[in-house]
């Protein structure tokens, strides 16, 4: 299976342009705080999830910074460079997160395909259905999707019936929570992820451990590659 290619659609580019035009129109300079997300979304005529995507792009570019609980601020060139440097360092941490997911999840899906019970298969299908339903909502609640995505993966891990993996569930949950936050908001990634989940689940249902293992590795690699391509594109 080929790796999904991320292309920023015109709508996505427009959201970023709208926000930049607003900053310029209002004469906002380094250190100035933008309006609240709710007010900004109304002013720009876009949804709050769409606004968050635009803010995320400008954060990667080093033009904005979000101080949680305080607000969104314009950055000067020096501070923007510092932020870009910190994001480069974060790439290494993200790479390690995906490496750990592969180490833990690849054997888990293989064992799940071999050992799962009918009840556990039903639980996996229900988790997938709940996730697909959340993805279909408009607007998408990304926090909800991330939690359901993580639950789908953890349901598979639990069905592997391996004591070591069960002991590492808390750690794996934290690894998933961080890595999924970096990928699910990327254009096109949710649709690709939904397809990949379907292939993984089909392999587990057919008790095909090799196909299940190969697909989870492909799934993790696709998520990782999508994130890094996105970062590189925004920094070009």
C-alpha positions as CSV (number, residue, x, y, z in Angstrom):
1,X,0.0,0.0,0.0
2,X,1.4,3.4,-0.9
3,X,1.8,6.1,1.6
4,X,-1.0,8.7,1.5
5,X,0.2,12.1,0.2
6,X,-0.9,15.2,2.0
7,X,-2.1,18.0,-0.2
8,X,-3.4,21.1,1.5
9,X,-6.7,21.8,-0.1
10,X,-7.7,25.3,-1.3
11,X,-10.1,25.6,1.7
12,X,-7.3,24.9,4.1
13,X,-5.0,27.4,2.5
14,X,-7.8,30.0,2.5
15,X,-8.2,29.6,6.3
16,X,-4.6,30.5,6.8
17,X,-4.8,33.4,4.4
18,X,-7.9,34.8,6.2
19,X,-6.1,34.7,9.5
20,X,-3.0,36.4,8.1
21,X,-5.1,39.1,6.4
22,X,-6.9,39.7,9.7
23,X,-3.6,40.2,11.6
24,X,-2.3,42.6,8.9
25,X,-5.7,44.5,8.7
26,X,-5.8,45.0,12.5
27,X,-2.1,46.1,12.5
28,X,-1.2,43.5,15.1
29,X,2.5,43.4,16.0
30,X,4.8,41.1,18.0
31,X,3.4,40.6,21.5
32,X,-0.1,41.5,20.6
33,X,-2.9,39.1,21.5
34,X,-5.5,38.0,19.1
35,X,-9.2,37.8,19.9
36,X,-10.6,34.7,21.4
37,X,-11.1,31.6,19.3
38,X,-14.8,32.1,19.4
39,X,-14.7,35.7,18.3
40,X,-12.0,35.0,15.7
41,X,-14.1,32.3,14.1
42,X,-17.1,34.6,13.9
43,X,-15.0,37.5,12.4
44,X,-13.4,35.2,9.8
45,X,-16.6,33.3,9.1
46,X,-15.1,29.9,9.6
47,X,-15.6,27.1,12.1
48,X,-13.5,26.8,15.3
49,X,-11.9,23.5,14.2
50,X,-10.9,25.2,10.9
51,X,-9.5,28.2,12.8
52,X,-7.4,25.8,15.0
53,X,-5.9,24.3,11.9
54,X,-4.9,27.7,10.6
55,X,-3.4,28.6,14.0
56,X,-1.5,25.3,14.0
57,X,0.0,26.1,10.6
58,X,1.1,29.6,11.8
59,X,2.6,28.1,15.0
60,X,4.7,25.8,12.9
61,X,5.8,28.8,10.8
62,X,6.8,30.6,14.0
63,X,4.3,33.4,13.4
64,X,1.9,32.7,16.3
65,X,2.2,31.2,19.7
66,X,-0.7,29.8,21.8
67,X,-0.3,30.2,25.6
68,X,-2.9,27.9,27.0
69,X,-5.3,29.7,29.4
70,X,-3.9,33.1,28.3
71,X,-4.4,33.6,24.6
72,X,-3.0,33.6,21.1
73,X,-0.1,36.0,20.4
74,X,1.8,37.3,17.4
75,X,5.5,36.4,17.5
76,X,8.5,38.6,16.4
77,X,11.1,37.2,14.1
78,X,13.5,36.2,16.9
79,X,10.9,34.5,19.0
80,X,9.6,32.8,15.8
81,X,13.0,31.4,15.1
82,X,13.2,30.0,18.6
83,X,9.9,28.4,18.2
84,X,10.9,26.8,14.9
85,X,14.1,25.5,16.6
86,X,12.0,23.9,19.3
87,X,9.8,22.3,16.8
88,X,12.8,20.7,15.1
89,X,13.8,19.3,18.4
90,X,10.3,18.0,18.9
91,X,10.6,16.1,15.6
92,X,13.1,13.8,17.3
93,X,10.8,13.2,20.3
94,X,7.9,12.5,17.9
95,X,10.1,10.0,15.9
96,X,10.7,8.2,19.2
97,X,7.0,8.1,20.0
98,X,6.2,6.4,16.7
99,X,9.2,4.0,17.2
100,X,7.8,2.9,20.5
101,X,4.3,2.5,19.0
102,X,5.7,0.2,16.4
103,X,7.7,-1.9,19.0
104,X,4.6,-2.4,21.1
105,X,1.7,-2.5,18.6
106,X,3.2,-4.7,15.8
107,X,3.4,-7.9,18.0
108,X,0.1,-6.9,19.6
109,X,-2.0,-7.1,16.4
110,X,-0.2,-10.3,15.4
111,X,-1.1,-11.9,18.7
112,X,-4.6,-10.5,18.5
113,X,-5.2,-12.1,15.1
114,X,-4.1,-15.4,16.6
115,X,-5.7,-15.3,20.0
116,X,-8.8,-13.0,19.9
117,X,-12.1,-14.3,21.0
118,X,-15.4,-13.6,19.2
119,X,-16.3,-11.2,22.0
120,X,-13.0,-9.3,21.7
121,X,-13.6,-9.1,17.9
122,X,-17.0,-7.6,18.5
123,X,-15.4,-5.1,20.9
124,X,-12.9,-4.0,18.3
125,X,-15.7,-3.6,15.7
126,X,-17.7,-1.5,18.1
127,X,-14.7,0.7,18.9
128,X,-14.1,1.1,15.1
129,X,-17.8,2.0,14.6
130,X,-17.7,4.6,17.4
131,X,-14.6,6.2,15.8
132,X,-16.1,6.2,12.3
133,X,-19.2,7.9,13.6
134,X,-17.2,10.6,15.4
135,X,-15.2,11.2,12.2
136,X,-18.5,11.7,10.3
137,X,-19.6,14.5,12.6
138,X,-19.5,18.1,11.4
139,X,-17.6,19.9,12.8
140,X,-15.3,17.1,13.9
141,X,-14.5,17.1,17.6
142,X,-10.8,16.2,17.3
143,X,-10.3,15.5,21.1
144,X,-13.2,13.0,20.9
145,X,-11.8,11.4,17.7
146,X,-8.3,11.1,19.3
147,X,-9.7,9.4,22.4
148,X,-11.8,7.0,20.3
149,X,-8.9,6.3,17.9
150,X,-6.7,5.5,20.9
151,X,-9.4,3.2,22.4
152,X,-9.6,1.3,19.1
153,X,-5.9,0.6,19.2
154,X,-6.0,-0.3,22.9
155,X,-8.9,-2.7,22.4
156,X,-6.6,-4.6,19.9
157,X,-3.7,-4.6,22.3
158,X,-5.9,-6.0,25.1
159,X,-7.1,-8.8,22.9
160,X,-3.5,-9.9,22.3
161,X,-3.7,-11.5,25.8
162,X,-0.1,-10.8,26.6
163,X,0.8,-10.1,30.2
164,X,3.7,-7.8,29.3
165,X,1.6,-5.7,27.0
166,X,-1.1,-5.4,29.6
167,X,1.5,-4.1,32.1
168,X,2.6,-1.4,29.6
169,X,-0.9,-0.3,28.7
170,X,-0.6,2.9,30.7
171,X,2.7,3.8,28.9
172,X,1.3,2.9,25.5
173,X,-1.8,5.0,26.1
174,X,0.4,8.0,26.8
175,X,2.5,7.4,23.7
176,X,-0.6,7.1,21.5
177,X,-2.2,10.1,23.0
178,X,0.8,12.3,22.1
179,X,1.4,10.9,18.6
180,X,-2.2,11.0,17.6
181,X,-2.5,14.6,18.6
182,X,0.1,15.4,16.0
183,X,-1.5,13.5,13.1
184,X,-5.3,13.4,13.2
185,X,-5.7,17.1,12.4
186,X,-3.6,16.8,9.2
187,X,-5.5,17.2,5.9
188,X,-6.5,13.8,4.5
189,X,-5.0,11.8,7.4
190,X,-8.4,10.9,9.0
191,X,-9.7,9.3,5.8
192,X,-6.5,7.4,5.3
193,X,-6.4,6.2,8.9
194,X,-10.0,5.0,8.7
195,X,-9.2,2.9,5.6
196,X,-6.1,1.5,7.3
197,X,-8.1,0.6,10.5
198,X,-10.5,-1.3,8.3
199,X,-7.6,-3.4,6.7
200,X,-6.2,-4.1,10.2
201,X,-9.6,-5.2,11.6
202,X,-10.2,-7.4,8.5
203,X,-6.9,-9.2,9.0
204,X,-7.6,-9.8,12.7
205,X,-11.1,-11.1,11.8
206,X,-9.6,-13.5,9.3
207,X,-7.0,-14.6,11.8
208,X,-4.2,-13.4,9.5
209,X,-1.4,-12.4,11.8
210,X,1.1,-11.5,9.1
211,X,-1.2,-9.2,7.2
212,X,-2.3,-7.6,10.6
213,X,1.3,-7.0,11.5
214,X,2.3,-5.5,8.1
215,X,-0.7,-3.2,8.1
216,X,-0.2,-1.8,11.6
217,X,3.5,-1.1,10.7
218,X,2.3,0.6,7.5
219,X,-0.3,2.5,9.5
220,X,2.2,3.8,12.0
221,X,4.7,4.7,9.3
222,X,2.0,6.6,7.3
223,X,1.0,8.6,10.3
224,X,4.6,9.4,11.1
225,X,5.5,10.3,7.5
226,X,2.4,12.5,7.1
227,X,3.4,14.5,10.2
228,X,7.0,15.1,9.0
229,X,5.9,16.0,5.4
230,X,3.4,18.5,6.9
231,X,6.1,20.1,9.0
232,X,8.6,20.3,6.1
233,X,6.0,21.8,3.8
234,X,5.1,24.5,6.3
235,X,8.7,25.4,6.8
236,X,9.5,25.7,3.1
